[in-house]
Amino acid sequence: MKKLYRSRKNRMLAGVLGGFGEYFGVDPTVFRVAWVVISVFSGFFPGIIAYFLAVLIVSEEPQNNN
């Protein structure tokens, strides 16, 4: 079963949107653009709060010890 993690490779800030991209098998840029558009039209504050809540809720991807 796949699990959602914050990405260690595809991160701009905390890796939340990169993690969504990896989880759904989509380029993370799609999620980043969508987040910016939604944040702009909602007045920025709700989008910023949602992002930082996701940082707190979604755990970081485990390190590979290979």
PQR file with spaces between the fields and no chain letter, atoms N, CA, C, O and H, PARSE charges and radii, in Angstrom:
ATOM       1  N    MET     1       0.834   -1.181    0.000 -0.4000 1.5000
ATOM       2  CA   MET     1       0.000    0.000    0.000 -0.0000 2.0000
ATOM       3  C    MET     1       0.883    1.250    0.000  0.5500 1.7000
ATOM       4  O    MET     1       1.813    1.364    0.799 -0.5500 1.4000
ATOM       5  N    LYS     2       0.581    2.186   -0.907 -0.4000 1.5000
ATOM       6  CA   LYS     2       1.340    3.426   -0.996 -0.0000 2.0000
ATOM       7  C    LYS     2       0.988    4.347    0.156  0.5500 1.7000
ATOM       8  O    LYS     2      -0.152    4.377    0.619 -0.5500 1.4000
ATOM       9  H    LYS     2      -0.174    2.094   -1.556  0.4000 1.0000
ATOM      10  N    LYS     3       1.983    5.099    0.616 -0.4000 1.5000
ATOM      11  CA   LYS     3       1.764    6.060    1.680 -0.0000 2.0000
ATOM      12  C    LYS     3       2.238    7.430    1.223  0.5500 1.7000
ATOM      13  O    LYS     3       3.241    7.548    0.519 -0.5500 1.4000
ATOM      14  H    LYS     3       2.909    5.074    0.241  0.4000 1.0000
ATOM      15  N    LEU     4       1.520    8.447    1.622 -0.4000 1.5000
ATOM      16  CA   LEU     4       1.861    9.821    1.268 -0.0000 2.0000
ATOM      17  C    LEU     4       2.946   10.329    2.214  0.5500 1.7000
ATOM      18  O    LEU     4       2.795   10.280    3.435 -0.5500 1.4000
ATOM      19  H    LEU     4       0.705    8.350    2.193  0.4000 1.0000
ATOM      20  N    TYR     5       4.037   10.814    1.632 -0.4000 1.5000
ATOM      21  CA   TYR     5       5.134   11.400    2.393 -0.0000 2.0000
ATOM      22  C    TYR     5       5.495   12.748    1.799  0.5500 1.7000
ATOM      23  O    TYR     5       5.204   13.022    0.635 -0.5500 1.4000
ATOM      24  H    TYR     5       4.159   10.854    0.640  0.4000 1.0000
ATOM      25  N    ARG     6       6.136   13.593    2.611 -0.4000 1.5000
ATOM      26  CA   ARG     6       6.757   14.800    2.067 -0.0000 2.0000
ATOM      27  C    ARG     6       8.026   14.354    1.354  0.5500 1.7000
ATOM      28  O    ARG     6       8.802   13.565    1.893 -0.5500 1.4000
ATOM      29  H    ARG     6       6.373   13.370    3.556  0.4000 1.0000
ATOM      30  N    SER     7       8.233   14.850    0.168 -0.4000 1.5000
ATOM      31  CA   SER     7       9.347   14.412   -0.665 -0.0000 2.0000
ATOM      32  C    SER     7      10.681   14.963   -0.157  0.5500 1.7000
ATOM      33  O    SER     7      10.758   16.091    0.330 -0.5500 1.4000
ATOM      34  H    SER     7       7.603   15.491   -0.270  0.4000 1.0000
ATOM      35  N    ARG     8      11.717   14.155   -0.279 -0.4000 1.5000
ATOM      36  CA   ARG     8      13.078   14.614   -0.001 -0.0000 2.0000
ATOM      37  C    ARG     8      13.757   15.112   -1.277  0.5500 1.7000
ATOM      38  O    ARG     8      14.689   15.914   -1.213 -0.5500 1.4000
ATOM      39  H    ARG     8      11.655   13.238   -0.674  0.4000 1.0000
ATOM      40  N    LYS     9      13.287   14.631   -2.447 -0.4000 1.5000
ATOM      41  CA   LYS     9      13.918   14.985   -3.724 -0.0000 2.0000
ATOM      42  C    LYS     9      13.237   16.171   -4.392  0.5500 1.7000
ATOM      43  O    LYS     9      13.912   17.078   -4.878 -0.5500 1.4000
ATOM      44  H    LYS     9      12.530   13.980   -2.499  0.4000 1.0000
ATOM      45  N    ASN    10      11.915   16.175   -4.423 -0.4000 1.5000
ATOM      46  CA   ASN    10      11.140   17.203   -5.131 -0.0000 2.0000
ATOM      47  C    ASN    10      10.586   18.220   -4.150  0.5500 1.7000
ATOM      48  O    ASN    10       9.380   18.264   -3.907 -0.5500 1.4000
ATOM      49  H    ASN    10      11.366   15.438   -4.029  0.4000 1.0000
ATOM      50  N    ARG    11      11.461   19.034   -3.589 -0.4000 1.5000
ATOM      51  CA   ARG    11      10.975   20.009   -2.619 -0.0000 2.0000
ATOM      52  C    ARG    11      11.399   21.419   -3.001  0.5500 1.7000
ATOM      53  O    ARG    11      12.503   21.663   -3.490 -0.5500 1.4000
ATOM      54  H    ARG    11      12.441   18.999   -3.786  0.4000 1.0000
ATOM      55  N    MET    12      10.469   22.333   -2.754 -0.4000 1.5000
ATOM      56  CA   MET    12      10.768   23.761   -2.882 -0.0000 2.0000
ATOM      57  C    MET    12      10.841   24.353   -1.471  0.5500 1.7000
ATOM      58  O    MET    12      11.787   25.063   -1.131 -0.5500 1.4000
ATOM      59  H    MET    12       9.573   22.134   -2.357  0.4000 1.0000
ATOM      60  N    LEU    13       9.833   24.051   -0.663 -0.4000 1.5000
ATOM      61  CA   LEU    13       9.842   24.485    0.739 -0.0000 2.0000
ATOM      62  C    LEU    13      10.005   23.271    1.642  0.5500 1.7000
ATOM      63  O    LEU    13      11.105   22.977    2.109 -0.5500 1.4000
ATOM      64  H    LEU    13       9.064   23.474   -0.939  0.4000 1.0000
ATOM      65  N    ALA    14       8.908   22.571    1.884 -0.4000 1.5000
ATOM      66  CA   ALA    14       8.963   21.440    2.811 -0.0000 2.0000
ATOM      67  C    ALA    14       8.699   20.103    2.130  0.5500 1.7000
ATOM      68  O    ALA    14       8.719   19.069    2.797 -0.5500 1.4000
ATOM      69  H    ALA    14       8.014   22.809    1.505  0.4000 1.0000
ATOM      70  N    GLY    15       8.453   20.092    0.825 -0.4000 1.5000
ATOM      71  CA   GLY    15       8.271   18.844    0.095 -0.0000 2.0000
ATOM      72  C    GLY    15       6.850   18.320    0.045  0.5500 1.7000
ATOM      73  O    GLY    15       6.625   17.204   -0.424 -0.5500 1.4000
ATOM      74  H    GLY    15       8.437   20.932    0.283  0.4000 1.0000
ATOM      75  N    VAL    16       5.873   19.105    0.524 -0.4000 1.5000
ATOM      76  CA   VAL    16       4.486   18.636    0.547 -0.0000 2.0000
ATOM      77  C    VAL    16       3.959   18.419   -0.868  0.5500 1.7000
ATOM      78  O    VAL    16       3.439   17.348   -1.180 -0.5500 1.4000
ATOM      79  H    VAL    16       6.056   20.011    0.906  0.4000 1.0000
ATOM      80  N    LEU    17       4.088   19.411   -1.710 -0.4000 1.5000
ATOM      81  CA   LEU    17       3.547   19.300   -3.069 -0.0000 2.0000
ATOM      82  C    LEU    17       4.362   18.320   -3.913  0.5500 1.7000
ATOM      83  O    LEU    17       3.807   17.660   -4.791 -0.5500 1.4000
ATOM      84  H    LEU    17       4.510   20.281   -1.457  0.4000 1.0000
ATOM      85  N    GLY    18       5.643   18.218   -3.667 -0.4000 1.5000
ATOM      86  CA   GLY    18       6.453   17.191   -4.315 -0.0000 2.0000
ATOM      87  C    GLY    18       6.003   15.801   -3.916  0.5500 1.7000
ATOM      88  O    GLY    18       5.991   14.883   -4.735 -0.5500 1.4000
ATOM      89  H    GLY    18       6.094   18.755   -2.954  0.4000 1.0000
ATOM      90  N    GLY    19       5.634   15.649   -2.656 -0.4000 1.5000
ATOM      91  CA   GLY    19       5.118   14.373   -2.166 -0.0000 2.0000
ATOM      92  C    GLY    19       3.793   14.006   -2.819  0.5500 1.7000
ATOM      93  O    GLY    19       3.561   12.844   -3.153 -0.5500 1.4000
ATOM      94  H    GLY    19       5.644   16.395   -1.990  0.4000 1.0000
ATOM      95  N    PHE    20       2.921   15.002   -3.002 -0.4000 1.5000
ATOM      96  CA   PHE    20       1.661   14.752   -3.709 -0.0000 2.0000
ATOM      97  C    PHE    20       1.932   14.304   -5.138  0.5500 1.7000
ATOM      98  O    PHE    20       1.279   13.390   -5.641 -0.5500 1.4000
ATOM      99  H    PHE    20       3.110   15.946   -2.731  0.4000 1.0000
ATOM     100  N    GLY    21       2.894   14.948   -5.791 -0.4000 1.5000
ATOM     101  CA   GLY    21       3.250   14.565   -7.153 -0.0000 2.0000
ATOM     102  C    GLY    21       3.762   13.136   -7.234  0.5500 1.7000
ATOM     103  O    GLY    21       3.375   12.385   -8.128 -0.5500 1.4000
ATOM     104  H    GLY    21       3.425   15.690   -5.382  0.4000 1.0000
ATOM     105  N    GLU    22       4.626   12.760   -6.309 -0.4000 1.5000
ATOM     106  CA   GLU    22       5.153   11.395   -6.292 -0.0000 2.0000
ATOM     107  C    GLU    22       4.053   10.377   -5.972  0.5500 1.7000
ATOM     108  O    GLU    22       4.023    9.292   -6.552 -0.5500 1.4000
ATOM     109  H    GLU    22       4.941   13.371   -5.582  0.4000 1.0000
ATOM     110  N    TYR    23       3.164   10.723   -5.064 -0.4000 1.5000
ATOM     111  CA   TYR    23       2.092    9.811   -4.662 -0.0000 2.0000
ATOM     112  C    TYR    23       1.135    9.535   -5.823  0.5500 1.7000
ATOM     113  O    TYR    23       0.736    8.393   -6.048 -0.5500 1.4000
ATOM     114  H    TYR    23       3.189   11.605   -4.593  0.4000 1.0000
ATOM     115  N    PHE    24       0.772   10.587   -6.555 -0.4000 1.5000
ATOM     116  CA   PHE    24      -0.184   10.437   -7.653 -0.0000 2.0000
ATOM     117  C    PHE    24       0.481   10.159   -8.997  0.5500 1.7000
ATOM     118  O    PHE    24      -0.218    9.954   -9.990 -0.5500 1.4000
ATOM     119  H    PHE    24       1.097   11.515   -6.373  0.4000 1.0000
ATOM     120  N    GLY    25       1.801   10.148   -9.055 -0.4000 1.5000
ATOM     121  CA   GLY    25       2.514    9.875  -10.296 -0.0000 2.0000
ATOM     122  C    GLY    25       2.393   10.993  -11.317  0.5500 1.7000
ATOM     123  O    GLY    25       2.353   10.747  -12.523 -0.5500 1.4000
ATOM     124  H    GLY    25       2.369   10.315   -8.249  0.4000 1.0000
ATOM     125  N    VAL    26       2.335   12.229  -10.821 -0.4000 1.5000
ATOM     126  CA   VAL    26       2.180   13.411  -11.668 -0.0000 2.0000
ATOM     127  C    VAL    26       3.351   14.344  -11.379  0.5500 1.7000
ATOM     128  O    VAL    26       3.910   14.333  -10.283 -0.5500 1.4000
ATOM     129  H    VAL    26       2.368   12.429   -9.841  0.4000 1.0000
ATOM     130  N    ASP    27       3.715   15.152  -12.374 -0.4000 1.5000
ATOM     131  CA   ASP    27       4.776   16.130  -12.178 -0.0000 2.0000
ATOM     132  C    ASP    27       4.371   17.080  -11.046  0.5500 1.7000
ATOM     133  O    ASP    27       3.279   17.646  -11.097 -0.5500 1.4000
ATOM     134  H    ASP    27       3.260   15.161  -13.265  0.4000 1.0000
ATOM     135  N    PRO    28       5.216   17.271  -10.028 -0.5600 1.5000
ATOM     136  CA   PRO    28       4.869   18.148   -8.902  0.2800 2.0000
ATOM     137  C    PRO    28       4.568   19.585   -9.317  0.5500 1.7000
ATOM     138  O    PRO    28       3.895   20.313   -8.587 -0.5500 1.4000
ATOM     139  N    THR    29       5.056   19.996  -10.475 -0.4000 1.5000
ATOM     140  CA   THR    29       4.783   21.352  -10.957 -0.0000 2.0000
ATOM     141  C    THR    29       3.287   21.587  -11.110  0.5500 1.7000
ATOM     142  O    THR    29       2.806   22.696  -10.877 -0.5500 1.4000
ATOM     143  H    THR    29       5.602   19.405  -11.069  0.4000 1.0000
ATOM     144  N    VAL    30       2.549   20.556  -11.497 -0.4000 1.5000
ATOM     145  CA   VAL    30       1.102   20.675  -11.646 -0.0000 2.0000
ATOM     146  C    VAL    30       0.474   21.047  -10.300  0.5500 1.7000
ATOM     147  O    VAL    30      -0.383   21.928  -10.240 -0.5500 1.4000
ATOM     148  H    VAL    30       2.940   19.655  -11.686  0.4000 1.0000
ATOM     149  N    PHE    31       0.890   20.390   -9.240 -0.4000 1.5000
ATOM     150  CA   PHE    31       0.361   20.689   -7.910 -0.0000 2.0000
ATOM     151  C    PHE    31       0.808   22.069   -7.438  0.5500 1.7000
ATOM     152  O    PHE    31       0.039   22.781   -6.792 -0.5500 1.4000
ATOM     153  H    PHE    31       1.586   19.674   -9.289  0.4000 1.0000
ATOM     154  N    ARG    32       2.029   22.446   -7.749 -0.4000 1.5000
ATOM     155  CA   ARG    32       2.525   23.760   -7.332 -0.0000 2.0000
ATOM     156  C    ARG    32       1.755   24.887   -8.003  0.5500 1.7000
ATOM     157  O    ARG    32       1.371   25.858   -7.351 -0.5500 1.4000
ATOM     158  H    ARG    32       2.654   21.868   -8.273  0.4000 1.0000
ATOM     159  N    VAL    33       1.529   24.758   -9.309 -0.4000 1.5000
ATOM     160  CA   VAL    33       0.774   25.780  -10.045 -0.0000 2.0000
ATOM     161  C    VAL    33      -0.657   25.847   -9.519  0.5500 1.7000
ATOM     162  O    VAL    33      -1.193   26.936   -9.311 -0.5500 1.4000
ATOM     163  H    VAL    33       1.841   23.969   -9.839  0.4000 1.0000
ATOM     164  N    ALA    34      -1.276   24.687   -9.305 -0.4000 1.5000
ATOM     165  CA   ALA    34      -2.648   24.651   -8.787 -0.0000 2.0000
ATOM     166  C    ALA    34      -2.713   25.301   -7.405  0.5500 1.7000
ATOM     167  O    ALA    34      -3.646   26.050   -7.117 -0.5500 1.4000
ATOM     168  H    ALA    34      -0.841   23.803   -9.474  0.4000 1.0000
ATOM     169  N    TRP    35      -1.735   25.022   -6.556 -0.4000 1.5000
ATOM     170  CA   TRP    35      -1.721   25.612   -5.218 -0.0000 2.0000
ATOM     171  C    TRP    35      -1.598   27.131   -5.287  0.5500 1.7000
ATOM     172  O    TRP    35      -2.282   27.839   -4.549 -0.5500 1.4000
ATOM     173  H    TRP    35      -0.976   24.414   -6.791  0.4000 1.0000
ATOM     174  N    VAL    36      -0.739   27.636   -6.162 -0.4000 1.5000
ATOM     175  CA   VAL    36      -0.570   29.084   -6.304 -0.0000 2.0000
ATOM     176  C    VAL    36      -1.866   29.717   -6.791  0.5500 1.7000
ATOM     177  O    VAL    36      -2.295   30.736   -6.251 -0.5500 1.4000
ATOM     178  H    VAL    36      -0.183   27.061   -6.762  0.4000 1.0000
ATOM     179  N    VAL    37      -2.493   29.127   -7.804 -0.4000 1.5000
ATOM     180  CA   VAL    37      -3.737   29.683   -8.349 -0.0000 2.0000
ATOM     181  C    VAL    37      -4.830   29.691   -7.284  0.5500 1.7000
ATOM     182  O    VAL    37      -5.512   30.700   -7.103 -0.5500 1.4000
ATOM     183  H    VAL    37      -2.144   28.299   -8.243  0.4000 1.0000
ATOM     184  N    ILE    38      -4.999   28.585   -6.586 -0.4000 1.5000
ATOM     185  CA   ILE    38      -6.020   28.509   -5.534 -0.0000 2.0000
ATOM     186  C    ILE    38      -5.708   29.502   -4.416  0.5500 1.7000
ATOM     187  O    ILE    38      -6.616   30.148   -3.892 -0.5500 1.4000
ATOM     188  H    ILE    38      -4.445   27.766   -6.733  0.4000 1.0000
ATOM     189  N    SER    39      -4.449   29.626   -4.053 -0.4000 1.5000
ATOM     190  CA   SER    39      -4.070   30.571   -2.994 -0.0000 2.0000
ATOM     191  C    SER    39      -4.339   32.011   -3.401  0.5500 1.7000
ATOM     192  O    SER    39      -4.818   32.804   -2.591 -0.5500 1.4000
ATOM     193  H    SER    39      -3.712   29.101   -4.479  0.4000 1.0000
ATOM     194  N    VAL    40      -4.040   32.353   -4.636 -0.4000 1.5000
ATOM     195  CA   VAL    40      -4.271   33.716   -5.107 -0.0000 2.0000
ATOM     196  C    VAL    40      -5.761   34.043   -5.071  0.5500 1.7000
ATOM     197  O    VAL    40      -6.145   35.122   -4.621 -0.5500 1.4000
ATOM     198  H    VAL    40      -3.651   31.708   -5.294  0.4000 1.0000
ATOM     199  N    PHE    41      -6.601   33.125   -5.541 -0.4000 1.5000
ATOM     200  CA   PHE    41      -8.029   33.399   -5.596 -0.0000 2.0000
ATOM     201  C    PHE    41      -8.717   33.277   -4.239  0.5500 1.7000
ATOM     202  O    PHE    41      -9.854   33.725   -4.093 -0.5500 1.4000
ATOM     203  H    PHE    41      -6.288   32.248   -5.907  0.4000 1.0000
ATOM     204  N    SER    42      -8.065   32.688   -3.251 -0.4000 1.5000
ATOM     205  CA   SER    42      -8.665   32.589   -1.917 -0.0000 2.0000
ATOM     206  C    SER    42      -8.104   33.645   -0.963  0.5500 1.7000
ATOM     207  O    SER    42      -8.483   33.685    0.207 -0.5500 1.4000
ATOM     208  H    SER    42      -7.141   32.323   -3.370  0.4000 1.0000
ATOM     209  N    GLY    43      -7.217   34.487   -1.449 -0.4000 1.5000
ATOM     210  CA   GLY    43      -6.657   35.541   -0.609 -0.0000 2.0000
ATOM     211  C    GLY    43      -5.377   35.148    0.102  0.5500 1.7000
ATOM     212  O    GLY    43      -5.053   35.737    1.133 -0.5500 1.4000
ATOM     213  H    GLY    43      -6.909   34.454   -2.400  0.4000 1.0000
ATOM     214  N    PHE    44      -4.646   34.189   -0.403 -0.4000 1.5000
ATOM     215  CA   PHE    44      -3.357   33.705    0.104 -0.0000 2.0000
ATOM     216  C    PHE    44      -3.422   33.046    1.479  0.5500 1.7000
ATOM     217  O    PHE    44      -2.890   31.949    1.649 -0.5500 1.4000
ATOM     218  H    PHE    44      -4.908   33.711   -1.241  0.4000 1.0000
ATOM     219  N    PHE    45      -4.048   33.673    2.453 -0.4000 1.5000
ATOM     220  CA   PHE    45      -4.007   33.173    3.825 -0.0000 2.0000
ATOM     221  C    PHE    45      -4.498   31.728    3.964  0.5500 1.7000
ATOM     222  O    PHE    45      -3.802   30.936    4.599 -0.5500 1.4000
ATOM     223  H    PHE    45      -4.480   34.564    2.315  0.4000 1.0000
ATOM     224  N    PRO    46      -5.660   31.334    3.406 -0.5600 1.5000
ATOM     225  CA   PRO    46      -6.088   29.931    3.548  0.2800 2.0000
ATOM     226  C    PRO    46      -5.105   28.936    2.911  0.5500 1.7000
ATOM     227  O    PRO    46      -4.881   27.854    3.454 -0.5500 1.4000
ATOM     228  N    GLY    47      -4.527   29.298    1.775 -0.4000 1.5000
ATOM     229  CA   GLY    47      -3.563   28.414    1.115 -0.0000 2.0000
ATOM     230  C    GLY    47      -2.299   28.229    1.926  0.5500 1.7000
ATOM     231  O    GLY    47      -1.741   27.133    1.982 -0.5500 1.4000
ATOM     232  H    GLY    47      -4.709   30.177    1.334  0.4000 1.0000
ATOM     233  N    ILE    48      -1.849   29.296    2.551 -0.4000 1.5000
ATOM     234  CA   ILE    48      -0.646   29.223    3.379 -0.0000 2.0000
ATOM     235  C    ILE    48      -0.915   28.380    4.626  0.5500 1.7000
ATOM     236  O    ILE    48      -0.086   27.557    5.015 -0.5500 1.4000
ATOM     237  H    ILE    48      -2.301   30.187    2.505  0.4000 1.0000
ATOM     238  N    ILE    49      -2.060   28.586    5.243 -0.4000 1.5000
ATOM     239  CA   ILE    49      -2.423   27.798    6.426 -0.0000 2.0000
ATOM     240  C    ILE    49      -2.545   26.316    6.054  0.5500 1.7000
ATOM     241  O    ILE    49      -2.049   25.453    6.778 -0.5500 1.4000
ATOM     242  H    ILE    49      -2.733   29.255    4.927  0.4000 1.0000
ATOM     243  N    ALA    50      -3.203   26.023    4.928 -0.4000 1.5000
ATOM     244  CA   ALA    50      -3.368   24.631    4.492 -0.0000 2.0000
ATOM     245  C    ALA    50      -2.009   23.980    4.233  0.5500 1.7000
ATOM     246  O    ALA    50      -1.808   22.817    4.583 -0.5500 1.4000
ATOM     247  H    ALA    50      -3.605   26.725    4.340  0.4000 1.0000
ATOM     248  N    TYR    51      -1.077   24.711    3.628 -0.4000 1.5000
ATOM     249  CA   TYR    51       0.243   24.161    3.346 -0.0000 2.0000
ATOM     250  C    TYR    51       0.976   23.810    4.648  0.5500 1.7000
ATOM     251  O    TYR    51       1.533   22.720    4.777 -0.5500 1.4000
ATOM     252  H    TYR    51      -1.240   25.656    3.344  0.4000 1.0000
ATOM     253  N    PHE    52       0.970   24.730    5.600 -0.4000 1.5000
ATOM     254  CA   PHE    52       1.693   24.474    6.844 -0.0000 2.0000
ATOM     255  C    PHE    52       1.005   23.422    7.710  0.5500 1.7000
ATOM     256  O    PHE    52       1.673   22.728    8.478 -0.5500 1.4000
ATOM     257  H    PHE    52       0.517   25.616    5.496  0.4000 1.0000
ATOM     258  N    LEU    53      -0.303   23.292    7.601 -0.4000 1.5000
ATOM     259  CA   LEU    53      -0.976   22.172    8.261 -0.0000 2.0000
ATOM     260  C    LEU    53      -0.535   20.846    7.641  0.5500 1.7000
ATOM     261  O    LEU    53      -0.325   19.859    8.345 -0.5500 1.4000
ATOM     262  H    LEU    53      -0.845   23.855    6.977  0.4000 1.0000
ATOM     263  N    ALA    54      -0.398   20.838    6.308 -0.4000 1.5000
ATOM     264  CA   ALA    54       0.069   19.627    5.628 -0.0000 2.0000
ATOM     265  C    ALA    54       1.495   19.292    6.051  0.5500 1.7000
ATOM     266  O    ALA    54       1.837   18.116    6.182 -0.5500 1.4000
ATOM     267  H    ALA    54      -0.569   21.640    5.735  0.4000 1.0000
ATOM     268  N    VAL    55       2.327   20.300    6.265 -0.4000 1.5000
ATOM     269  CA   VAL    55       3.698   20.067    6.742 -0.0000 2.0000
ATOM     270  C    VAL    55       3.667   19.367    8.096  0.5500 1.7000
ATOM     271  O    VAL    55       4.479   18.480    8.359 -0.5500 1.4000
ATOM     272  H    VAL    55       2.049   21.255    6.159  0.4000 1.0000
ATOM     273  N    LEU    56       2.740   19.762    8.945 -0.4000 1.5000
ATOM     274  CA   LEU    56       2.644   19.159   10.270 -0.0000 2.0000
ATOM     275  C    LEU    56       2.031   17.760   10.239  0.5500 1.7000
ATOM     276  O    LEU    56       2.396   16.907   11.048 -0.5500 1.4000
ATOM     277  H    LEU    56       2.080   20.483    8.731  0.4000 1.0000
ATOM     278  N    ILE    57       1.106   17.520    9.312 -0.4000 1.5000
ATOM     279  CA   ILE    57       0.360   16.255    9.275 -0.0000 2.0000
ATOM     280  C    ILE    57       1.090   15.165    8.489  0.5500 1.7000
ATOM     281  O    ILE    57       1.156   14.017    8.929 -0.5500 1.4000
ATOM     282  H    ILE    57       0.810   18.213    8.655  0.4000 1.0000
ATOM     283  N    VAL    58       1.632   15.522    7.335 -0.4000 1.5000
ATOM     284  CA   VAL    58       2.259   14.534    6.445 -0.0000 2.0000
ATOM     285  C    VAL    58       3.709   14.326    6.900  0.5500 1.7000
ATOM     286  O    VAL    58       4.478   15.281    7.010 -0.5500 1.4000
ATOM     287  H    VAL    58       1.578   16.454    6.977  0.4000 1.0000
ATOM     288  N    SER    59       4.065   13.073    7.160 -0.4000 1.5000
ATOM     289  CA   SER    59       5.423   12.786    7.624 -0.0000 2.0000
ATOM     290  C    SER    59       6.411   12.820    6.457  0.5500 1.7000
ATOM     291  O    SER    59       6.040   12.638    5.298 -0.5500 1.4000
ATOM     292  H    SER    59       3.440   12.297    7.071  0.4000 1.0000
ATOM     293  N    GLU    60       7.679   13.058    6.798 -0.4000 1.5000
ATOM     294  CA   GLU    60       8.718   13.131    5.782 -0.0000 2.0000
ATOM     295  C    GLU    60       9.082   11.735    5.297  0.5500 1.7000
ATOM     296  O    GLU    60       9.037   10.766    6.055 -0.5500 1.4000
ATOM     297  H    GLU    60       7.981   13.206    7.740  0.4000 1.0000
ATOM     298  N    GLU    61       9.439   11.649    4.032 -0.4000 1.5000
ATOM     299  CA   GLU    61       9.833   10.388    3.418 -0.0000 2.0000
ATOM     300  C    GLU    61      11.023    9.792    4.175  0.5500 1.7000
ATOM     301  O    GLU    61      11.980   10.510    4.465 -0.5500 1.4000
ATOM     302  H    GLU    61       9.475   12.436    3.416  0.4000 1.0000
ATOM     303  N    PRO    62      10.986    8.509    4.499 -0.5600 1.5000
ATOM     304  CA   PRO    62      12.121    7.895    5.197  0.2800 2.0000
ATOM     305  C    PRO    62      13.376    7.894    4.327  0.5500 1.7000
ATOM     306  O    PRO    62      13.294    7.802    3.102 -0.5500 1.4000
ATOM     307  N    GLN    63      14.530    7.996    4.969 -0.4000 1.5000
ATOM     308  CA   GLN    63      15.790    7.955    4.239 -0.0000 2.0000
ATOM     309  C    GLN    63      16.080    6.541    3.792  0.5500 1.7000
ATOM     310  O    GLN    63      15.791    5.577    4.502 -0.5500 1.4000
ATOM     311  H    GLN    63      14.597    8.070    5.964  0.4000 1.0000
ATOM     312  N    ASN    64      16.660    6.426    2.599 -0.4000 1.5000
ATOM     313  CA   ASN    64      17.122    5.119    2.129 -0.0000 2.0000
ATOM     314  C    ASN    64      18.510    4.891    2.672  0.5500 1.7000
ATOM     315  O    ASN    64      19.407    5.706    2.457 -0.5500 1.4000
ATOM     316  H    ASN    64      16.895    7.209    2.023  0.4000 1.0000
ATOM     317  N    ASN    65      18.694    3.802    3.367 -0.4000 1.5000
ATOM     318  CA   ASN    65      19.998    3.494    3.957 -0.0000 2.0000
ATOM     319  C    ASN    65      20.752    2.467    3.129  0.5500 1.7000
ATOM     320  O    ASN    65      21.385    1.562    3.671 -0.5500 1.4000
ATOM     321  H    ASN    65      17.965    3.140    3.542  0.4000 1.0000
ATOM     322  N    ASN    66      20.681    2.615    1.810 -0.4000 1.5000
ATOM     323  CA   ASN    66      21.364    1.665    0.922 -0.0000 2.0000
ATOM     324  C    ASN    66      22.771    2.103    0.676  0.5500 1.7000
ATOM     325  O    ASN    66      23.509    1.434   -0.047 -0.5500 1.4000
ATOM     326  H    ASN    66      20.167    3.351    1.370  0.4000 1.0000
